[in-house]
Amino acid sequence: MHFRREKHVDKGGPDGGDGGRGGHIILKGSAQLWTLLHLKYQKHIKAKPGRAGEGGRRTGAEGDDVVIEVPLGTVARHAETGERMAEITEDGQEIILLHGGRGGLGNDHYKSSTRQTPDYAQPGEPGQEAWIILELKLLADVGLVGFPNAGKSTLLSVVSAAKPEIADYPFTTLVPQLGVVAYRDYKSFVMADIPGIIEGASQGKGLGLRFLRHIERNSILLFVVPATSEDWAAEYETLLNELRQYNPELLDKERLLAISKIDLIEEIDYSTVIDRLPAGIPTVFISAIRQQGLMELKDLIWKALTRTED
């Protein structure tokens, strides 16, 4: 609220300016980030309020926005309702997560022929406040799906420059790993090594839902079954069933099968193992240690990727 006061003008009219809006909280996608670890110790994020209006119909300054950079594949959910508020999928994409409060109107807006000296102004709106859960779902062309110790990490380490932890015991991989796989004619695609699934993962057993949510963001699912498994088809069906129970839409994705660790068994007579393979899924036999069948696997993946893009 303000009235014009100048020399020789002791009773000027109202000239109070509007208040500036408060700062927004904005999510911005960054291809340079891979995790949300930089936000781990930033529990409270607060934008600055707008400044009050001034005399001479001058509008107050807007509060500074707070831009939170997050990796691609980040989903923001309301902590209380579970509502999905935003989803970042592109580099540079910006989404206003919480809006700053709107600035109020100065008393200049309330003057009229019958009300020439309004002695009030509109207060500004309060800003939005909420607890938000940020969840990262990996974006990759190919996601590796298999039981613990199926050879997924070894495969990724051989076909890309990624260096996941590898050991001869289950659940060596505790967090998803990404690797860029070089292909013919300088082409490439991104492969994700996701922590191993166990029977009952869709109900939260093992790493459970922490792992399954990452599978949603892969164009192609590459099932990895070790050659030492007693029943290849049964193991594949168990994996498929866990995905079905978690999210039936996952079954709409293109699926490939790699029988890994063929170096651990005797010479395979491929004509006699056809019956052991699940029907209707392209299959390749590989050995990451001997680098056997890897080019054939890449060809299979590239053909599937080009089909999904079409």
Buried (B, 14 or more C-beta within 10 A) or exposed (E): BBBBEEEEEEEEEBBBBBBBBBBBBBBBBBEEBBEBEEBEEEEEEEBBBBBBBBBEBBBBBBBBBBEBBBBBBBBBBEEEEEEEBBBBEEEEBBBBBBBBBBBBBBBBBBBEEEEEEBEEBBEBBEBBEEEBEBBBBBBBBBBBBBBBBBBBBBBBBBBBEBEBEBEEEBEBBEBBBBBBBEBEEEEEBBBBBBBBBBBEBBEEEBBBEBBBBBBBBBBBBBBBBBBBBEEBBEBBEBBBEBBBBBBEEBEEBBBBBBBBBBEEEEEEEEEEBEEEBBEEBEBBBBBBBEEBBBBEBBEBBBEBBEEEEE
